[in-house]
C-alpha cells in the first residue's frame, strides 16, 4: 500500500460569476489552471441573497461536462435541449454540453442558505462535438454508505461495492461526499492512474499528516490509497478522482476545445446562432 500525499494545496479564490454570484474557485485559477480531466471547481455558499439571487441567466457551453451538486437551497435549470430541472438540497445534475448547449441556472429562493459545487469535466476530442445529454437525480436517489464514525454519499463511481447514480464513461469519474465524526479515520484505495483531489468544506482534517483547512483544495500525489483523519470537530469533504484524457486544452470562457481554430469556430457559431446543433432527451429522476 502506498499512501497518497499532498502534491499541491490550492486556496480557493473568491470570484464573481453569472449575473453577480459569489463563488470560491480552486481549479481554474492561476495556481491550478486544470487537473486533467477537471477544468474548474466552484464552491458557492452564502446565506446573503445579494451574493446569489441574480443567478446564472442564459449562457453557452461547448466541449465539456458540468456536474452540479446542491448541498442547500433550490435552483432551477433550463436548457436548449428542452430540459427543465429542479435542483434541491442533496440533488445532482450532470450536463454533457458537448457540441453546444445554452442553459440557465436560477435561484428559486429569496433568502436562506444556498450552497453547493459545480465541477467542469473535460471531454475527449472524439466526444466534443457529439450530441449533448442530461442527467438529474434527487437526494433520495443518491446511495449512502454508513461508516464507523461517518458516512459516504456516492454521487458517481463506486465505493465499497455501491455505485453512484451518475455515470461518466469518458473519464470514469468518482465523486464522493464524505462526512466524518471527530477524529474518525477514512481510507480508500484509488486507481494509481487517476488524478484526484479533496476539498474540505466543513470542519478540518489531516491528509498524510498535513492539515487541510476549509476552502482549500488538496491535489493528491502518486500512490494507491488515500487516508484522512477528521479534526476535533469532525470533517466533511468531497473526494473526486478521474482518468486523465491527455489531450491539449484550449479554453476561452465557456468553450473548451483542443485547438484555437475550434475555439474560434465555437465563438462564430454562438455569434451566428448556430451553437446548438442537436437536442437530447432527459434521463434520471427529477429532483
N, C-alpha and C positions, 0 to 999 in steps of 0.2 A: 504494500500500500504506500502510495506517495501523496502526501498532503499538499493540496494547492495553497500556495502562499499568495500574498497580495502583490500583483505586478505594478499596479498604479492606483492611487487614491485620487478621485476627481470630485472636488467640492462642486455642488450644483450652483449654477448662476441664475439669478433672478432675471427673467426676460418677460417682455410683453408680446403676446400673440393674439391672433384673431382680431376682434374689434376692441381689444383692451383687456385681455385676460392675463393675469399674472401667473407665471409658471416657474418652476425650478428645473433647469435643464442641466443634464450631466453629459450624456452622449450627444454630440452635435455642437460642441463648444470648442474654442481654441485649444483647450487642454486635451480633448479627445474628440476628434472630428468624426470618427466612426470606429466601431468594433465589429468587423465583418462577422455576421451579416447584419448587424444592428447599426442603424443610421442615426437614430435620435431617441432619447428618453426624456420625456417631460413629466414632472410630478406637479400636479395642480392641487392646491389645498388651501381653502380660506373660508372663514365664516363672515367675511366682509363682502356683501353683494357688489360693491363697487369694483371688486377685483375679479368678478366672473360674470356679472349679469349681461354684459354685451355679447358674450358667447363667440361662436365662430360661424359667421354668416357664410354663404356660398363661396367655396374656393375649390381649386382644381388639384388633382394629384395624377401622376403618371409614373410607372416603373417600380412600384414598391407596395408594401402592405402596411396598413395601420392596424394596431392592436390596442384597443382601449379597455381599461379595467376600471370600473367605477367602484369606489370604496364607500362614498357617501354622496347623497344628492340625487338629482334627477335631470337627465339630459335627453333631448330628442334629436334623433338622426334622420335626415332626409337625403336622398341622393338621386343622381341621374339614371340609376338603374330602376327607379321606382320603389325602392325600399324605404320604409318608414320604421325606425327603431325607437324604442322607449327604454333607454338605459337607466336602470335604478340601482340602488346600493347592492354591491356584490355581483352585478352583471358584467358580461364581457361581450366585446364586439370585435370581429376580425373582418377587415375590408381589404380585399385584393384590388387595388386600383388598376394595376397592370396598364392596358392600353389607354385608359383615361376615365376618370370619374370626377364629377363635380358634386360636392356634398356640403351639408351644413350640420353643425352640432350646437344646439341652442338650449340654454338652461330652462327648465320648467319649474323654477322656484325663484322667489324674490328675496328670500332670506334663508338663514341657516347655513350649515356647513356643506361645501361641495369639495370633494376630494377624490383623486384617482391618478391613474397613469395613462400616458399614451406612448407606445413604443412603435417606432418605424423599423420594419424588417425589409431588407433588400430582396429583390427578385433576380434570378439569373437572367442573362441576356435572352435565353430561349423563351422566357416567360414574360418579359417586359411588355410585349405588345399582344399578349394573349387576352382573352375575354375577362372582364372583371367579375368578382364574386363577393358574396357577403354571407357572414355567419353571425348570429347573435343568440346569446343564451342568458337566461335569468339566473339569479343567485341560487335558486332551488335546483338548477340543473348541474351546478358545479360540484363534483365529488369532493368530499372532505375526509382526510385520513387522520385518525387520532394517534398521538404520540405519547410517550411517557414524558409529561411535562410540556405538552403543547399540541399543536395540530397543523396540518398542511392542507391548503386548498389547491387542487390540481387543475390549473386552467388549461394547460397544454402539455403534451408529452406524457411521461409516466413517472409514478412514484409508488414504490413498494407494491407493484402489481396493479395499481389503479391508474387508468388513463384519463386524461383531461378531455374536455368537450371540443376543444379547438385542435384541428389537425392542420399542420403546416408542412406539407411533404417536401418542399424545396430545400428547407434548411433544418428540418427535424427539431424545431424549437421546443424547449422545455421551459415552462413558466409556472413557478410555484409561489404561493403566498404562505409564508411560514410564520406562525406565532409561537413564541416560547415563553414559558414561565421564568421567573427569576432563577438565574444560574443553571438553567436547563441546557443540555448539550444536544446538538443536531449534527448528524453525519450522513453523507450521501455520496455514493460512487458517481463520478461524472466521466463521460467519454473524453479520453485524452485529446481527441482531435477537435473537440468543440471549444469555441470561445465562450466564456461565462463571466457574469458579473453578479454582484449582490448590492442591493440598495436598502439600507435601513431607514424606515420611516416612523418607527415608534421605538422608544427605549434606546438601548445600546447593546453592543455585542463585541466579542473578541473573535477574530478570524486568524488562525495560525498564530495566536499570541498578540496580534496587533488590534488596537481599539478601532471600532467603527462607530462613528457618530451619525446622527440624523443628517439628512440632506447631503450625504457623501456616498458616492458610488465607488465600489471596490472592484477593479478588474482582477480576475483571478489569473495566477500564473500557471505553469505547467504542473501536471500531476493527474491522479485518477480519483481523488477523493477530496471533498470539501468538509471541513469540520468547523462548527461555530458554537460558541458558548454565550448564552444570554447574560446581560449585565444584571445588576442587583434589582432593577425594576422590570426585568423581562425585556423582550425584543420582538419586533415584527418587521419582516423584511421580504422583499421579493428576490428570488433566485432565478436567473434566466440564463439559458445556455442554448447555443445553436451551432450548426455546422457551417463553417465559412464557405463562401462562394468562390473567392479567389479571383475576382474579375475587377477591371478598372471601375471606379466610382466617379462619375461626373454629376454633380448636383448643382441645380440652380433653384433655390427655394423649394417649391412643391414638386419639382420634376427631378427624377434620379435615373440617369441612363448610363451608358458605357462610353459615349463619345460626345464631344462638343457639338458635332453636327446633329446628333439625336436630340440634344437639348434645344438647339435652335429650331428643329422641326416641331418639338413639343410646344415651344413658345408661339410659333407661327400657327399651329393648329388651334391653340387656345384663342389667339387673337382673331382667327377666322371662323370661330365657332365649330371647329372640326375635331376638338379634343375627344369628345365622347363618340366612340366608334361602334359600340355594341352595348346591349343591355344584358342583365343577368337576373336569375331568379333568386329569391331569398331562401335560405335553408336555416334550420335551427329552431329554437323555441323563443318567441318574442319575450322580452323582459316584462 
